[in-house]
Amino acid sequence: MLALTLGGGDDSGAKNGKSGDTKAAASNGVTAGSGGKGATSGSHTDSGDKTDGATGSAGDGSSGSAPNTDASGSAAATNGTSGTGGDGKESGSSGSTAVQTYEGGQGFKIGLPKGWKYQSTDDAGARFTGPDGQKLLVGWTTTPKSDPVADWKNQEGYMVRSQYKRVRIEKVDYRGWNTADWEFTYQDGGTKYRSIDRGFVVNDHLGYGLMYTAKASDWDSELRKDTWKTLTATFQPKS
């Protein structure tokens, strides 16, 4: 999967630095993680210092080419693509609050809710920020692992975020792709955050990691739930 940054920031490296591809996706070897080529089983993006926390390594070694459009994106993403966008625990609708579509240089597309902006693309992946401290890191790899759950558990061994605590690592249903979620909490600057790093394998040569972070105090809010549903429902892999 993708390699995840397990240190302080969302895209900083794990104990041993960045692991896996640079755009890593998640457990499927697609974990959003550290920059670099050939994503390993996917390192977590939540440990790094970057905004969304996903470090994702790009399996192709591309450190995240410049996006085709900025946060203003292209056409509005209404309902996004088919499929539910829950976290494995919430089934929700396909997400209908995206007001613009971002298309990255890697070829993926994602609908951004109101107040969300594209920030930058680096070895970890494409970073986005939203209202009230929300963050998203989209990582990718061209060498995904076949077992996302095992990959996430392996990546967890390198997690060094302050006061890290696992909530769950488990296989989830997500649009027919081999997918696993790694959910956890950590402290940063006196604030407690909660993240979901969703790693999924699109095919033998492409995997992604969506690492979403929000303040733990806002985790049960409808805005937080709707935002995650929208992001996961509107995501479209490179065609």
C-alpha positions in Angstrom: 0.0 0.0 0.0 0.9 3.5 0.2 3.4 4.6 2.8 2.2 6.7 5.6 4.0 9.3 7.5 3.9 8.2 11.0 5.6 11.1 12.6 4.3 14.4 13.9 2.9 16.0 10.8 0.7 14.5 8.2 3.4 14.1 5.7 6.5 13.7 7.7 8.1 10.3 7.6 7.8 7.4 9.9 10.5 6.4 12.3 12.7 5.2 9.5 11.8 8.1 7.4 9.4 7.8 4.5 8.4 4.4 3.5 6.9 3.0 0.3 6.0 5.0 -2.7 5.8 8.6 -2.4 2.1 8.9 -2.9 1.1 5.9 -1.0 -2.4 4.8 -0.7 -3.3 2.5 2.2 -3.4 -0.9 3.4 -3.6 -2.4 0.0 -0.1 -1.2 -0.4 -1.7 2.1 -1.1 -1.5 3.8 2.1 -1.1 7.5 1.8 2.4 7.9 2.9 5.8 9.0 2.4 7.2 10.1 -0.8 9.2 7.9 -2.9 8.8 5.3 -5.5 7.1 2.0 -5.3 4.7 2.2 -2.5 5.4 -0.4 0.1 2.5 -2.0 1.8 1.4 1.5 2.4 2.6 3.7 5.1 0.3 5.8 7.0 -0.1 9.4 6.3 -1.4 10.4 9.6 1.8 10.5 11.4 3.4 13.3 9.4 3.2 17.0 9.9 1.5 17.9 6.7 -2.0 19.2 6.7 -3.9 16.1 5.8 -1.5 13.8 7.3 -1.4 11.4 4.4 2.0 11.1 3.1 1.2 8.8 0.3 4.0 7.7 -1.8 3.5 7.5 -5.5 4.0 4.1 -6.8 5.3 5.5 -10.0 7.8 7.4 -8.0 6.1 10.6 -9.1 6.1 12.9 -6.1 2.8 14.3 -7.1 2.9 16.2 -10.2 1.5 19.6 -10.3 -2.3 19.5 -10.4 -4.2 20.3 -13.5 -6.4 22.7 -11.6 -6.2 24.4 -8.3 -8.7 24.4 -5.5 -11.1 26.3 -7.6 -11.3 23.1 -9.6 -13.4 22.4 -12.6 -17.1 21.5 -12.8 -19.0 21.3 -9.6 -19.3 17.8 -8.2 -22.8 17.2 -7.2 -23.4 13.7 -6.2 -20.0 12.5 -7.2 -19.4 9.0 -8.3 -21.5 6.1 -7.4 -20.9 4.2 -4.2 -21.2 5.1 -0.5 -18.5 7.0 1.2 -18.7 6.0 4.8 -15.8 5.1 7.0 -16.9 1.5 7.2 -19.2 2.4 10.1 -21.5 4.9 8.6 -23.4 4.2 5.4 -24.6 7.6 4.4 -25.5 8.9 1.0 -23.1 9.4 -1.9 -22.3 12.9 -0.8 -24.1 15.9 -2.3 -22.2 18.8 -0.9 -19.2 19.1 -3.2 -19.1 22.5 -4.8 -16.1 22.0 -7.1 -14.1 19.2 -8.6 -10.3 19.1 -8.2 -8.3 17.2 -10.8 -4.7 16.3 -9.8 -1.8 15.9 -12.1 -1.7 12.2 -11.3 -5.2 11.8 -12.9 -7.5 11.4 -9.9 -10.5 13.7 -9.3 -12.3 14.5 -6.1 -15.2 16.8 -5.2 -14.4 19.5 -2.6 -17.1 20.7 -0.2 -17.6 24.3 0.6 -14.6 25.9 2.3 -12.2 23.3 1.1 -9.0 24.3 -0.8 -6.1 22.6 -2.5 -2.9 23.4 -0.8 0.1 21.6 -2.4 1.4 18.4 -3.9 4.6 16.8 -2.6 6.1 13.4 -2.2 3.4 12.4 0.2 0.6 13.3 -2.2 -2.0 16.1 -2.8 -3.0 18.1 0.3 -6.2 19.8 1.0 -7.6 21.8 3.9 -11.1 22.5 5.0 -13.0 24.5 7.7 -12.2 24.0 11.4 -8.9 22.3 11.0 -10.0 19.5 8.7 -7.4 18.1 6.3 -7.1 15.6 3.5 -4.1 13.9 2.0 -4.5 11.9 -1.2 -1.7 9.5 -1.9 -1.2 6.9 -4.6 1.1 4.1 -5.6 1.7 1.9 -8.7 2.8 -1.1 -6.6 -0.1 -1.7 -4.1 0.0 -4.5 -1.6 -2.6 -7.2 -1.8 -3.7 -7.2 1.9 -4.6 -3.7 3.1 -5.3 -4.7 6.7 -1.9 -6.5 7.1 -0.3 -3.5 5.5 -1.8 -1.0 7.9 -0.9 -3.1 10.9 2.7 -3.3 9.6 2.7 0.5 9.1 1.4 1.0 12.6 4.7 -0.3 14.0 6.3 2.9 12.7 3.7 5.3 14.1 5.3 8.0 16.2 2.6 10.6 16.5 2.1 12.2 20.0 -0.3 10.2 22.1 -1.3 8.0 19.2 -4.1 5.6 19.9 -5.6 3.2 17.4 -9.4 3.2 17.0 -9.6 0.5 14.4 -7.8 -1.2 11.5 -10.2 -3.2 9.5 -11.4 -4.2 6.1 -14.3 -2.2 4.8 -16.6 -2.2 1.7 -15.8 0.6 -0.6 -17.0 0.6 -4.2 -15.8 -2.9 -4.9 -12.2 -2.2 -4.3 -9.9 -4.1 -1.8 -10.0 -1.6 1.0 -9.0 -1.1 4.6 -9.4 1.8 7.1 -6.9 2.8 9.7 -8.5 5.1 12.2 -6.7 6.7 15.1 -6.4 9.7 17.4 -3.4 11.8 18.3 -2.4 15.1 19.8 -0.9 18.1 18.0 -0.3 21.5 19.5 -2.5 20.7 22.5 -5.4 19.7 20.3 -6.7 16.1 19.9 -7.3 15.0 16.3 -8.9 12.0 14.8 -8.0 10.5 11.4 -9.1 7.9 8.9 -6.6 6.6 6.4 -8.5 4.7 3.8 -6.2 2.5 1.5 -7.7 0.8 -1.5 -6.4 -1.1 -4.5 -8.0 -0.1 -7.8 -6.0 -2.7 -9.8 -2.7 -4.5 -9.8 -0.8 -1.3 -10.8 -2.7 1.4 -8.9 -3.7 2.1 -5.3 -4.8 5.1 -3.4 -4.9 6.4 0.2 -7.3 9.0 1.4 -6.3 10.3 4.8 -8.9 12.5 6.4 -8.3 14.4 9.6 -10.6 16.5 11.9 -10.6 17.7 15.5 -11.7 14.8 17.7 -14.3 17.1 19.3 -16.0 17.5 16.0 -15.9 13.9 15.0 -19.6 13.1 15.7 -20.9 16.3 14.0 -23.0 16.0 10.9 -20.7 18.3 9.0 -17.7 16.0 9.7 -19.7 12.9 8.6 -21.1 14.6 5.5 -17.7 15.8 4.5 -16.1 12.3 4.7 -19.0 10.9 2.7 -18.7 13.5 0.1 -14.9 13.1 -0.3 -15.1 9.3 -0.5 -18.1 9.3 -2.8 -16.8 11.8 -5.3 -13.3 10.4 -5.6 -12.5 9.1 -9.0 -9.2 7.2 -9.7 -7.0 7.8 -12.7 -8.8 6.4 -15.7 
